Amino acid sequence: MDDVDGSHRASFRSSLLVALGWYATVIAAALLGTSGIPTAPDRDCSAMFSCLTAQEQLGLLALVGAPFLAGLLVITLALTGLLARRLPSSILAGTLSVLGSLAVAAVAGAAWQAAR
């Protein structure tokens, strides 16, 4: 029936597509979640970046988040290469590579915070 061969390995391409799908899902959910939040009628615009339009907020987020996302993608690419060789499932390899890259980013952030 469903015999899993010991030599069967996950496809690197499929695993990477699964990982990119997770990133796209999270980004889309965040954009949809913030688009439904109404703005307060009485906003105090004295603070920096407090009265940005939605388009300006998206541009600022892309400017700040692009290096972070690029770092996550590099780590994900490396982890996907390692995990796709050892795991039989592309879905599992892609998901674990995303979780692993988020764990590396969390540890790096904690180390940076502790060094401050």
N, C-alpha and C positions, 0 to 999 in steps of 0.2 A: 504494500500500500504506500504509505508515506515514509519510506526508508530514507533516513538522512545519512548520506555518505560522509565519511570522515574527511574526505578530501574536498568536499564542497565548500567553496568560499563565497562570501558575499561579493557582489559586483561593486567595484569602487565607484563607478559612475552612478549607479542606483543609490548607493549609500550617501553619496554627496548630494544627490537630488533630494533625498529624504531630509538631510540636514538643512539644506537651503529652504525646503518647504516649511520646516519648523521656524526658521527665522522670518520667512514671509508671513506666516500665520501670526506670529507674535507682533510684528510690525503692523499688520493690517488690523489686528484686534485693538492695539493701542490707538491707532488713528481713528478707528470707528468709535472707540470708547470716549475719546476726548472730543470728537466732533458733536456728540450729543449733549455736552455740558453747556448750559446757557451761561451767558456772561452776566455778571452782576450789573444792575442798572447804575448804581452809585459806586464807580470805581475810583480809587485814589491813585492818580497817575504820578505821584511824586517819587515813587521808587523806580529804580532802573528796571527796564523790561516789563513793567507792570501793565502797560496799555498797548501791547502788540496785537495786531490783527492775527487771525488764524493763519494766514499765509506767511506773515512775518515769523510767527512762532514755529511753523514748519521749517522755514529756512534756517532759523537759528538752531533748531534741533538737528537738522541735517548737517550743519556746519560743525556742531559740537559732537554729535553722535557718529559721524562718518569715520573718524580715526578709531574709535572704540569698536565699531562694527567691523572695520577692516582687520583689527587685531583678533577679534573673535573668529573671523573667517579664516585667518591664517592658522590659528590653533585648531579649528575644526578640520581644515584640510589635512593637517598633519595627523590628527587623531583618527580621521576617517581612513587614511592610508594604513595606519597600524591596525585598526579594528576590523577593517574589511578583510584582512588576511586571516584573522583568527575566528571570526564569527560567521555562521552560515546564513544569517538573515541580514539583508540590506536595511530593513527597517530598524532592526536592533542596532546595527552598526552606526547608522546615521543618527539615531536618537541618542545613543550613548556618546557619540562624538560631540554633539551639541551640549549635552549635560556636562561632559568633561571640560569643554572649553569654558562653560559658565563657571565651573568649579575653579579652574585655573584663574579666571578673571577675578573671582571672589577672593581667592587667596592672595593674588597680587594686590588687590585693593585693600585688603586687611593689612598686608605688610607695608604698603605705602602709608596707610593711616597710622600704623604703629610707629613708623619712622618719623612722622611729623611730630 
